[in-house]
Amino acid sequence: MRKTWVLLGLLVAACGGGGGGRRSGGHGKYYEATVVRQGDLKAEHFKALGQQLPGMLDDTPVLTEDAQGRQTLTPAAKLRPAAQQALYIVLTSGDDNAQEFDLRVRMADDRRVPVTVRRAPGGGFIVREGAIGERLARGKGEGLQERYGIGPLTEQGAEWTPRAREVLDLTLDALDPPERKVLEGMPFIRRVRGDDPSHGALYHQMNCQAEIFLYDSALKSDTDQFVGEPESPLPTSTRTLLHEVGHALHQRPGRVAWCNLERRLKSINDRVAASNARGERFNRDQESLSGLDRKRELAAIEAEQKDIAADRKAFERETEEARDLVQGGPLLESYRKVLGKHSAVTRYGETSLKESFAESYSLYRADPAALKRLLPDVFAYFERGEHLSAR
């Protein structure tokens, strides 16, 4: 999944201000998946921020929300420092199309506070804040192959650290059994980076074989961001891996087709070898056969070769169909219909229907409330299990 790094400048003085360098662009309403790197902040930053933020908001209303969803209109100057900093990040790094940000705000003492900032339907912002020092959810990290039926955990220049295993555990635990079935026997591979350094993970499929790579950049993003609710934040790397599971789901029909083709090809090759052996025997022994037996055997060999040729032609046709399934298939078509004319749930999802599906699926499993707010029809699609039945 593609991620863009944004380096934030520091607030160095208390002064009035406008919109804080807000960017614009795009045409949808997105869950903001941009990775944010927060600088080293001092106490003076937060003191200045409390004076500057009201001017940046310019009378834009701010509602604070508790864990039960109760909302209270709150002046910007009365917000806690972490909520003020989260709004500052949104105002300076976001844009009008980004609807929701899940940030682990870095305080002056280096503790983190999970804060969600959403755009209110009627205008303004909704801010929901977790506890200071709230830790990200932890997985077990042991016995993953036995518990989930996945393939081996392979290391190619990067280690499956306890933390990386915990992230994988959280990812697999979020799946329903039919979804885990798609990953049965599939290896998970740790590498430092992929061919595209912006990728945090990658699903790779070659015919019948498939594997999922996890790169360092996905784990690094957990420092400054989370996914889910701020009262029980998940590592954002969990959503990165879930994105790749989404690709495994929509490519499953193509993969199954290729696996069947590989078995078919072996069967055809076995038949060819047997037919060739039969032909060699006939050439060697035909003088010892009676005229009628020779005629019958030759007719049987020719009929078998004709049948093998027809089987080969069918195999070539099915190969083209398998290629088409890898590129699209029934699952993506069902998703296309429910998505309709709506934008993808993230900007990266706008790059293709495949990425749109993977982004929606990852958010459904990591933060279903966010997907329901942004794309209620797509949320209902996953709730009905149509991503499992359209095969």
C-alpha positions as CSV (number, residue, x, y, z in Angstrom):
1,M,0.0,0.0,0.0
2,R,1.4,3.4,-1.0
3,K,2.1,5.9,1.8
4,T,3.4,9.5,1.5
5,W,5.7,10.9,4.1
6,V,5.0,14.4,5.3
7,L,7.5,16.3,7.5
8,L,5.8,18.8,9.7
9,G,7.3,22.1,10.6
10,L,7.4,23.3,14.2
11,L,5.3,26.1,15.6
12,V,7.8,28.6,16.8
13,A,5.8,31.6,17.9
14,A,2.4,32.6,19.1
15,C,0.8,34.7,16.4
16,G,-2.5,35.1,14.6
17,G,-2.8,33.1,11.4
18,G,-5.0,32.0,8.5
19,G,-5.7,28.5,7.3
20,G,-2.2,27.1,8.1
21,G,-1.2,26.2,4.5
22,R,-4.1,23.9,3.9
23,R,-3.8,22.0,0.6
24,S,-6.7,21.2,-1.7
25,G,-7.2,18.7,-4.5
26,G,-9.0,15.6,-5.3
27,H,-12.8,15.1,-5.5
28,G,-13.7,12.6,-2.9
29,K,-14.1,12.3,0.9
30,Y,-11.2,10.3,2.2
31,Y,-9.9,8.5,5.3
32,E,-6.5,10.2,5.5
33,A,-3.9,7.4,5.2
34,T,-0.9,9.7,4.7
35,V,1.9,8.9,7.1
36,V,2.9,11.8,9.3
37,R,6.3,12.2,10.9
38,Q,6.1,14.4,14.0
39,G,9.1,16.5,14.9
40,D,10.7,16.8,18.3
41,L,8.4,19.2,20.2
42,K,9.1,21.3,23.3
43,A,6.7,22.6,25.9
44,E,6.9,26.1,24.4
45,H,5.3,24.7,21.2
46,F,2.2,23.6,23.1
47,K,2.0,26.9,25.0
48,A,2.1,28.9,21.8
49,L,-0.3,26.5,20.1
50,G,-3.1,27.3,22.6
51,Q,-2.9,30.9,21.6
52,Q,-2.5,30.4,17.8
53,L,-5.0,27.6,17.2
54,P,-8.2,29.8,17.7
55,G,-7.0,32.1,14.9
56,M,-6.2,29.2,12.6
57,L,-9.7,27.8,13.1
58,D,-11.3,31.1,12.4
59,D,-14.6,30.4,14.3
60,T,-14.8,26.8,12.9
61,P,-16.7,24.8,15.6
62,V,-14.9,22.0,17.4
63,L,-16.8,19.2,19.1
64,T,-15.1,16.9,21.6
65,E,-16.5,13.4,21.7
66,D,-16.2,10.8,24.5
67,A,-16.0,7.0,24.2
68,Q,-19.8,6.8,24.3
69,G,-20.2,9.2,21.4
70,R,-21.4,12.1,23.4
71,Q,-20.3,15.4,21.8
72,T,-19.7,18.8,23.4
73,L,-19.0,22.1,21.7
74,T,-15.6,23.1,23.1
75,P,-13.6,26.4,22.4
76,A,-10.2,25.6,20.8
77,A,-8.4,27.3,23.8
78,K,-10.1,24.8,26.2
79,L,-8.9,21.7,24.3
80,R,-6.2,19.6,25.9
81,P,-2.8,19.9,24.4
82,A,-2.9,16.7,22.4
83,A,-6.2,17.6,20.8
84,Q,-4.8,21.0,19.9
85,Q,-1.8,19.5,18.3
86,A,-3.9,17.0,16.4
87,L,-6.0,19.8,15.0
88,Y,-2.8,21.7,14.1
89,I,-1.6,18.7,12.2
90,V,-4.9,18.4,10.3
91,L,-4.9,22.1,9.5
92,T,-1.4,22.2,8.2
93,S,-1.1,18.7,6.6
94,G,-4.6,17.8,5.5
95,D,-7.1,19.3,3.1
96,D,-10.8,19.7,2.8
97,N,-11.3,16.2,1.3
98,A,-9.6,14.4,4.1
99,Q,-12.4,13.4,6.5
100,E,-10.7,11.5,9.3
101,F,-7.2,11.3,10.8
102,D,-6.0,8.8,13.5
103,L,-2.8,10.3,15.1
104,R,-0.6,9.3,17.9
105,V,0.3,12.8,19.0
106,R,3.8,13.3,20.4
107,M,3.9,15.3,23.6
108,A,6.8,17.3,24.9
109,D,7.8,14.4,27.2
110,D,7.7,12.0,24.3
111,R,4.6,10.2,25.5
112,R,1.9,9.5,22.8
113,V,-1.8,10.3,22.9
114,P,-4.1,8.7,20.4
115,V,-6.4,11.3,18.9
116,T,-9.0,11.0,16.1
117,V,-10.0,14.1,14.2
118,R,-13.0,13.9,12.0
119,R,-14.8,16.5,9.9
120,A,-18.3,17.1,11.2
121,P,-21.1,16.5,8.6
122,G,-22.4,20.1,9.2
123,G,-19.0,21.7,9.2
124,G,-16.2,21.9,11.8
125,F,-14.3,19.2,13.5
126,I,-15.0,16.3,15.9
127,V,-12.1,15.4,18.2
128,R,-11.9,12.2,20.2
129,E,-8.9,11.7,22.5
130,G,-7.6,8.6,24.2
131,A,-5.5,8.4,27.3
132,I,-2.0,9.9,27.4
133,G,0.5,7.1,27.1
134,E,-2.2,4.7,25.7
135,R,-0.3,1.8,24.2
136,L,-1.2,0.2,20.9
137,A,-3.0,-3.2,21.0
138,R,-0.7,-6.2,21.4
139,G,-0.9,-9.6,19.8
140,K,0.4,-12.9,21.0
141,G,3.0,-13.4,18.3
142,E,3.6,-17.1,19.0
143,G,2.3,-20.2,17.3
144,L,0.9,-18.2,14.3
145,Q,1.2,-21.1,11.8
146,E,-0.5,-23.5,14.1
147,R,-3.3,-21.1,15.2
148,Y,-4.1,-19.7,11.7
149,G,-2.9,-22.3,9.2
150,I,-0.6,-19.9,7.4
151,G,2.7,-20.9,5.8
152,P,6.1,-20.3,7.2
153,L,7.4,-16.9,8.4
154,T,10.5,-16.3,6.2
155,E,13.2,-13.8,6.8
156,Q,14.9,-12.2,3.8
157,G,17.2,-9.6,5.3
158,A,14.8,-8.5,8.0
159,E,13.8,-10.2,11.2
160,W,10.4,-11.4,12.4
161,T,10.8,-9.6,15.6
162,P,8.3,-10.1,18.5
163,R,6.6,-6.9,17.5
164,A,6.3,-7.8,13.8
165,R,4.8,-11.1,14.9
166,E,2.3,-9.3,17.1
167,V,1.2,-7.1,14.2
168,L,0.7,-10.2,12.1
169,D,-1.3,-11.8,14.9
170,L,-3.6,-8.8,15.2
171,T,-4.1,-8.9,11.4
172,L,-5.0,-12.6,11.3
173,D,-7.1,-12.3,14.4
174,A,-9.3,-9.7,12.7
175,L,-10.3,-12.1,9.9
176,D,-13.3,-14.4,9.8
177,P,-12.5,-18.2,9.2
178,P,-13.4,-18.1,5.5
179,E,-11.0,-15.1,5.0
180,R,-8.2,-17.0,6.8
181,K,-8.8,-20.0,4.6
182,V,-7.7,-17.9,1.6
183,L,-4.3,-17.5,3.4
184,E,-3.9,-21.2,4.1
185,G,-0.3,-22.3,3.6
186,M,0.7,-18.9,2.4
187,P,4.2,-17.7,3.5
188,F,4.7,-14.3,5.1
189,I,8.1,-12.8,4.3
190,R,10.0,-10.0,6.1
191,R,12.2,-7.7,4.1
192,V,13.7,-4.3,4.8
193,R,12.0,-2.7,1.8
194,G,10.4,-3.6,-1.5
195,D,11.2,-2.6,-5.0
196,D,8.9,0.5,-4.4
197,P,10.2,2.1,-1.2
198,S,6.7,3.7,-0.6
199,H,5.1,0.2,0.0
200,G,4.7,-1.0,3.5
201,A,3.7,-4.5,2.4
202,L,3.0,-6.4,-0.8
203,Y,0.9,-9.4,-1.9
204,H,2.7,-11.2,-4.7
205,Q,1.0,-13.9,-6.8
206,M,2.6,-15.9,-9.6
207,N,0.1,-18.3,-11.1
208,C,-0.7,-20.7,-8.2
209,Q,1.9,-19.5,-5.8
210,A,1.2,-16.5,-3.5
211,E,3.1,-14.8,-0.7
212,I,2.8,-11.6,1.4
213,F,5.8,-9.4,2.2
214,L,6.0,-7.0,5.2
215,Y,8.5,-4.2,5.1
216,D,10.1,-2.0,7.7
217,S,8.3,1.2,6.7
218,A,4.9,-0.3,7.7
219,L,6.2,-0.9,11.3
220,K,7.8,2.5,11.5
221,S,4.4,4.2,10.7
222,D,3.0,2.9,14.0
223,T,5.1,5.5,15.9
224,D,2.9,8.4,14.7
225,Q,-0.4,6.9,13.7
226,F,-2.9,4.2,14.7
227,V,-6.2,2.8,13.3
228,G,-9.5,2.1,15.1
229,E,-10.7,3.9,18.2
230,P,-8.4,6.0,20.4
231,E,-9.5,4.1,23.5
232,S,-8.1,0.9,22.0
233,P,-5.8,1.9,19.2
234,L,-4.5,-0.7,16.7
235,P,-1.1,-0.3,15.0
236,T,-1.7,1.2,11.6
237,S,0.6,-1.5,10.2
238,T,-2.3,-3.9,10.9
239,R,-4.3,-2.0,8.2
240,T,-1.3,-2.2,5.9
241,L,-1.3,-6.0,6.1
242,L,-5.1,-6.2,5.9
243,H,-4.8,-4.3,2.6
244,E,-2.7,-7.1,1.2
245,V,-5.2,-9.7,2.5
246,G,-7.7,-7.7,0.5
247,H,-5.6,-8.4,-2.6
248,A,-5.4,-12.1,-1.7
249,L,-9.2,-12.2,-1.5
250,H,-10.0,-10.6,-4.8
251,Q,-7.3,-12.6,-6.6
252,R,-8.4,-15.8,-5.1
253,P,-10.5,-16.9,-8.1
254,G,-7.6,-16.4,-10.4
255,R,-5.2,-18.2,-8.1
256,V,-7.6,-21.2,-7.8
257,A,-8.0,-21.2,-11.6
258,W,-4.2,-21.3,-12.0
259,C,-3.8,-24.1,-9.4
260,N,-6.4,-26.1,-11.4
261,L,-4.6,-25.4,-14.6
262,E,-1.3,-26.6,-13.1
263,R,-3.0,-29.9,-12.2
264,R,-4.6,-30.0,-15.7
265,L,-1.3,-29.4,-17.3
266,K,0.3,-32.3,-15.4
267,S,-2.6,-34.5,-16.4
268,I,-2.2,-33.5,-20.1
269,N,1.6,-34.0,-20.0
270,D,1.1,-37.5,-18.4
271,R,-1.4,-38.3,-21.2
272,V,1.1,-37.1,-23.9
273,A,3.9,-39.2,-22.4
274,A,1.6,-42.3,-22.2
275,S,0.4,-41.7,-25.8
276,N,4.0,-41.3,-27.0
277,A,5.0,-44.5,-25.3
278,R,2.1,-46.3,-26.8
279,G,3.1,-45.0,-30.3
280,E,6.7,-46.1,-29.8
281,R,5.5,-49.6,-28.8
282,F,3.2,-49.7,-31.9
283,N,6.1,-48.7,-34.2
284,R,8.3,-51.3,-32.6
285,D,5.8,-54.2,-32.5
286,Q,3.4,-53.5,-35.5
287,E,5.0,-56.2,-37.7
288,S,4.0,-58.8,-35.1
289,L,0.4,-57.7,-35.1
290,S,-2.3,-59.0,-37.4
291,G,-3.6,-56.6,-40.0
292,L,-6.9,-56.1,-38.0
293,D,-5.1,-55.6,-34.7
294,R,-2.7,-53.2,-36.3
295,K,-5.5,-51.2,-37.8
296,R,-7.4,-51.1,-34.5
297,E,-4.3,-50.0,-32.5
298,L,-3.5,-47.2,-34.9
299,A,-7.1,-45.9,-34.8
300,A,-7.0,-45.9,-31.0
301,I,-3.7,-44.0,-31.0
302,E,-5.0,-41.4,-33.4
303,A,-8.3,-41.0,-31.5
304,E,-6.3,-40.5,-28.3
305,Q,-4.0,-37.9,-29.9
306,K,-7.1,-36.1,-31.3
307,D,-8.6,-36.0,-27.8
308,I,-5.4,-34.8,-26.3
309,A,-5.2,-32.0,-28.9
310,A,-8.8,-30.9,-28.0
311,D,-7.8,-31.0,-24.3
312,R,-4.8,-28.8,-25.0
313,K,-7.0,-26.3,-26.9
314,A,-9.4,-26.2,-23.9
315,F,-6.4,-25.7,-21.6
316,E,-5.2,-22.7,-23.7
317,R,-8.7,-21.1,-23.5
318,E,-8.9,-21.7,-19.7
319,T,-5.5,-20.1,-19.4
320,E,-6.8,-16.9,-20.9
321,E,-9.8,-17.0,-18.6
322,A,-7.5,-17.4,-15.6
323,R,-5.5,-14.4,-16.7
324,D,-8.7,-12.4,-16.9
325,L,-9.7,-13.6,-13.4
326,V,-6.3,-12.3,-12.1
327,Q,-7.0,-8.9,-13.6
328,G,-10.6,-8.6,-12.5
329,G,-13.0,-11.3,-11.7
330,P,-16.4,-11.6,-10.0
331,L,-15.4,-10.2,-6.6
332,L,-14.1,-6.9,-8.1
333,E,-17.2,-6.7,-10.3
334,S,-19.5,-7.1,-7.3
335,Y,-17.5,-4.4,-5.5
336,R,-17.6,-2.1,-8.5
337,K,-21.4,-2.2,-8.4
338,V,-21.8,-1.4,-4.8
339,L,-19.2,1.4,-4.9
340,G,-21.0,2.9,-7.8
341,K,-20.0,6.5,-8.5
342,H,-18.5,7.1,-5.0
343,S,-14.8,7.8,-4.6
344,A,-12.5,5.3,-3.1
345,V,-12.2,5.4,0.7
346,T,-8.6,6.8,0.4
347,R,-6.7,8.6,-2.3
348,Y,-4.5,5.6,-2.9
349,G,-7.7,3.6,-3.6
350,E,-8.4,6.0,-6.5
351,T,-5.4,4.5,-8.5
352,S,-7.4,1.4,-9.5
353,L,-10.5,-0.7,-8.6
354,K,-8.1,-3.3,-7.0
355,E,-6.6,-0.8,-4.7
356,S,-10.0,0.7,-3.9
357,F,-11.2,-2.7,-2.8
358,A,-8.1,-3.4,-0.7
359,E,-8.4,-0.1,1.0
360,S,-12.1,-0.5,1.8
361,Y,-11.5,-4.0,3.0
362,S,-8.6,-3.0,5.2
363,L,-10.6,-0.2,6.8
364,Y,-13.6,-2.5,7.3
365,R,-11.5,-4.9,9.3
366,A,-9.4,-2.3,11.2
367,D,-11.9,0.5,11.7
368,P,-15.4,-0.5,10.5
369,A,-17.0,2.6,12.1
370,A,-14.8,4.8,9.8
371,L,-15.8,2.9,6.7
372,K,-19.5,3.1,7.7
373,R,-19.2,6.9,8.0
374,L,-17.5,7.3,4.7
375,L,-19.0,4.5,2.5
376,P,-22.1,3.1,4.2
377,D,-23.1,1.0,1.2
378,V,-19.6,-0.6,1.0
379,F,-19.7,-1.2,4.7
380,A,-23.0,-3.0,4.3
381,Y,-21.5,-5.0,1.4
382,F,-18.8,-6.4,3.7
383,E,-21.3,-7.0,6.5
384,R,-23.4,-9.1,4.2
385,G,-20.3,-11.2,3.4
386,E,-20.6,-10.5,-0.4
387,H,-16.9,-10.3,-0.6
388,L,-16.9,-14.0,0.2
389,S,-19.8,-15.1,-1.9
390,A,-18.9,-13.4,-5.2
391,R,-16.5,-16.1,-6.5
